[in-house]
Amino acid sequence: MLDALLGMLVGLMLGLAVAGIAGWILQRRLRAADERAREAERLAELGTLTGGLAHEIKNPLSTIQLNLQLLQEDLISDRLTAPRVLSRMVTVTREAGRLRAILDDFLRYAGRLELQREPVDLTELLTDLVDFLAPQAQQGRVQIRYTASPEPVIANVDPRLIKQAVLNLMLNAMQIMSTPGSSGSSGQGGELIVTVSNADGRARIAVTDTGPGISADDQARVFDAYFSKRKGGTGLGLAMTRRIALEHGGGMELQSEVGKGSSFSIILPVSAENPPPSQSDRGDRPG
């Protein structure tokens, strides 16, 4: 009888301990969810404020650009105008346009992403992008090599945003390889290797270049907004690419070695109807 009572007491104590642990875990999860909700609300308010501020800046900026263009036309028609004055007008007009482009990039990055998901064959999407960029790559002495998966890689994504993300990676790599002095580049061009594969329920889009590579210190910051060592870069391209990947439930991976090049990979969950990956897909994945 005593053993039975002792067993019941031990069982009761264990049950209370388990219930206490479960309650503590639930409380932590509720607290974390509440903090995430408050953070999301704060970010939404910040996005509204920044969007309004950018809109207020763009209005007078558009007026400035328009009047600069009109003034420039007047100066061109005046044969007595000193060339130096006209040159300064051209510089101011160019910088006003650059400021507007920076604001546009900021609004795209700070604004809310509304995903319009649909089943997309990433193999076809990349084929279109490679064909689109081929002429520009040739001008920069960059050779594009595209390795597609032997089977379709279907993902439920927003094709417009995924195109933008991959385009950011490809343009960034092309500019680094073809621009002298850009992050240590010789400007002699190189190879741009694009691959897409499917393995373990994930799609991997890899963009690999033979550029100067990225130092270990810079790799830790390369996805930060406004971090850029490329002349004329806004520092939002890679940050936006990473955000698009995260919004799709995926992520980014980076492998780089100074003097040998860099490989950026966009990881995306694939659709349930996607065919299973072949053995060659598993072996072709970068790093």
Disulfide bonds with the S-S distance in Angstrom:
none
